[in-house]
Amino acid sequence: MSDENPKPDLPPHPALAALRTNRNFYGRVHGKTLRPAQRRYLSEDLPALRLRGVSIDENPEREKLDLQAALPGDGPLWLEVGFGGGEHMVHMAHANPQVRYIGCEPFVNGVAMALYQLRETPCPNLKLHPGDVRDLFDVLPGTVLGKVFLNYPDPWPKARHHRRRFVTPEHLEPLFRACKPGAEFRVATDIADYARQTLEEVPQAGFVLERDTGEPWADWYSTRYEQKALREGRVPHYRTFRTP
Ligand SMILES: C[S@@+](CC[C@H](N)C(=O)[O-])C[C@H]1O[C@@H](n2cnc3c(N)ncnc32)[C@H](O)[C@@H]1O
């Protein structure tokens, strides 16, 4: 994801400037070659659906976002970190129309999958940042988040890569600063060592563990990623943390 190495099959659309971050990002931003229809969703739909002023290119001064302009209303603001194919995000945003929902995902194929679902199920209360959530944290105006979903974050199984996990201070501290008092932070993972690190590091950032179970939340919506984990015999942990 650098200027020197442009992804050749991304449509040359200014909306994709938002994919760029100047941070170290170790995950994948691109998978299989996008189908023509997916390229069309990115060209035609993403400009109206994405949050402006998040990427460093678009907002080099890192001015705070005008959330009222982007997501009008006074409903609670929810964030989904790494929405993958978008199944949980689209379901939740549609089921909670009073909520203002932001989804972040740097993997362009996942963004295209979400855009396909949003053609079928439009969600006027949803905005996407097709990039790194850390860029969003920079520009959120104060303590605004009422609920945050971290569903099956990248596991980074090798010990030398554990510091790349989301559940590290680099991510958790700005997340905590963006949460309102009493905000809910949900973490689902199927990786035992990720579950361990979550229990260690999330409270250190200030969150309080409220619920820790193998049963999903009542309003949970399973994703293909979770279904694969279940088929392969992995055991999900569903944890809820709260800010004081
Ligand atoms: C294992 S997938 C799970 C996808 C989805 N949440 C689900 O449960 O089906 C983790 C996702 O987190 C995304 N991700 C990783 N680092 C991220 C970051 N810094 N900001 C936003 N998303 C990130 C990855 O691109 C990937 O799509």
The ligand as a Gaussian input file, in Angstrom:
#p B3LYP/6-31G(d) Opt

LIG

0 1
 C      -10.029000     -11.931000      10.316000
 S      -10.843000     -10.637000       9.530000
 C      -12.468000     -10.667000      10.260000
 C      -13.472000      -9.921000       9.445000
 C      -14.857000      -9.707000      10.093000
 N      -14.774000      -8.866000      11.261000
 C      -15.539000     -10.991000      10.418000
 O      -15.667000     -11.315000      11.597000
 O      -15.949000     -11.693000       9.470000
 C      -10.094000      -9.209000      10.303000
 C      -10.256000      -7.939000       9.491000
 O       -9.697000      -6.818000      10.196000
 C       -9.161000      -5.935000       9.235000
 N       -8.179000      -5.037000       9.872000
 C       -6.930000      -5.359000      10.259000
 N       -6.291000      -4.283000      10.744000
 C       -7.157000      -3.241000      10.659000
 C       -7.068000      -1.853000      10.980000
 N       -5.954000      -1.322000      11.465000
 N       -8.161000      -1.089000      10.752000
 C       -9.292000      -1.621000      10.253000
 N       -9.425000      -2.929000       9.922000
 C       -8.369000      -3.722000      10.124000
 C       -8.537000      -6.859000       8.208000
 O       -8.336000      -6.232000       6.959000
 C       -9.550000      -8.001000       8.146000
 O      -10.488000      -7.838000       7.117000

